[in-house]
């Protein structure tokens, strides 16, 4: 199920799912709700959760989450693995972009062998 969740463009579809759960008159069931099941979704204060993981689409929120993860131990791979357990729609590329621009992470760059 993890691959099918990661391949969905949540930016386009999250608002439809949120409106479906916030409105009391549910006439048409969105395709994502049919696919993953209505009991697996939860909406709290405008934030949509799928199987206990928060679906993040806002760039400001993504950067806030990744920046908080940056202060923890480990590199990009460990940070991405930790984020993948709690959030949906944060990619490895997003984590790499924030980590590469960070002064704190400058010295942790990968070794690049010299050309002969």
ABEGO torsion letter per residue (X at the ends): XAAAAAABBAAAAAAAAAAAAABABBABBBAAAAAAEAAABBBBGGBBBBGGBBBBABAAAAAAAAAAAAABBEBAAAAAAAAAAABBGBBAAAAAAAAAABAAAAAABBBBBBBX
